[in-house]
Amino acid sequence: MATIKKKGYASQKHPEQEIVSLARTVSDWVSENNKIFTIAVSVLAAVLVLVGGYSLKRSLDEQKAGVLLAAAYEAYSPTAASTPDHTRAVELFRNVTKKYPSSLSGAIARYYAANSLMNLGRTEEALSEYEYFTTHYKDPFLLGLVYQRMGYLYSAFGKQAEAIKSFERADALIGPGMATMELARLYESSGNSGEAEKKYRVIADKLQGTAWAVEAQGKVRKIEPLPGPAAGTGEPKESASGKNK
């Protein structure tokens, strides 16, 4: 399966915005250039055949799945000023995964189907979809996004230990970002100042110039202990009168 490369973070983003901007751009472009898009998908499929050793049928499936995915995303996040239809989006995304379960578009569709379920308040179903994803798909970036979403769900359920595990997995898969920040906050709120400081320092160092980095720098200053006399110097202490004895 092809790997989606992670983009660097320029500013603080909503959990799903790591790939939303890309998907929205595709959806906008498809609505205006449907014929060109179909040709472009065909070219992409041909490249996958040459580079990745895909079979002809697999490449055609990728092409068809990509078109269906764009249509489903339009229901999830309309380009026009209309309300998202998440119920319809779930149906369309699931249709992609049903028809093309082993395609990259099928993997993306399952991720967004779960997101739509979350938006509908069907959190248990969403969690089941995410858990299924973790055992059936291997793309590291998509897996990172899924674990990140699972972290938020577990936090909402009050399962902090599970939330931390999920965010740690997301952090390991996609690098410093939202999951790292959430880990720092969770560690801080649970009283684990040492781990919180480590995560805040990563944010401050790796994501300089972002709102997260500014917040992290402030947190590090608060967590750091005030400087005191060096231990083991052998300096005599003063008595209550202020004189050495």
Secondary structure, 3 states (H helix, E strand, C coil): CCCCCCCCCCCCCCCCHHHHHHHHHHHHHHHHCHHHHHHHHHHHHHHHHHHHCCCHHHHHHHHHHHHHHHHHHHHHCCCCCCCCCHHHHHHHHHHHHHHCCCCHHHHHHHHHHHHHHHHCCCHHHHHHHHHHHHHHCCCHHHHHHHHHHHHHHHHHCCCHHHHHHHHHHHHHHHCCCHHHHHHHHHHHHCCCHHHHHHHHHHHHHHCCCCHHHHHHHHHHHHHCCCCCCCCCCCCCCCCCCCCCC
